[in-house]
Amino acid sequence: MDESISKTNSIEVMIDGKKYPSIRQAAIAKKLPPYVVYNRISLYGMSKEEALSKPIKKPASVVIKGVKYPSLKNAFEKIGKVSFSTYQFRRHKVVEAKKSLQHFAEYIVGLNSKAP
C-alpha cells in the first residue's frame, strides 16, 4: 500500500460534527468510494474535509464526430486509438489546463493530435 494512503487511512477525521477513526471509515459513511477521497487528497491537494464533503459528479456526455457518448471514458472504450495510460495522461493534461473536455475529446481518445 502506498505510504501516503496508509498514513491518510489512520488519521482521525471530524465531518459534520461526527468523529471517524479513519478517512476510509468517513468515506464509507458518506457513501464515497475511499479511493476517490484518497485521490482528491493526494493528487488534487484537497483538504480531508473538502474531499469528504464534495459529491461525486456524474460524468458529462460528449459528442465526437456526431455521435453522443454517455461519458468521455465510454467514448474512449468504444473508439479510442491510444492506450489507456495515454488517455488518462491526455485527460489530466486537459483538466489541468482548465480546458473543455468536450472541445478536446477527439485529442483525448486519440482521433487527432491537437493538444491544449
CORTAKA-V376309 format. One record per helix or strand. SS is the DSSP state (h for helix, s for strand). FROM is the first residue (numbers start at 0). LEN is the number of residues. If there is no record, write none. Layout:
# CORTAKA-V376309
ss=SS from=FROM len=LEN
ss=SS from=FROM len=LEN
This chain:
# CORTAKA-V376309
ss=h from=2 len=7
ss=s from=12 len=3
ss=s from=17 len=3
ss=h from=22 len=7
ss=h from=33 len=9
ss=h from=47 len=6
ss=s from=61 len=3
ss=s from=66 len=3
ss=h from=71 len=8
ss=h from=83 len=13
ss=h from=104 len=5
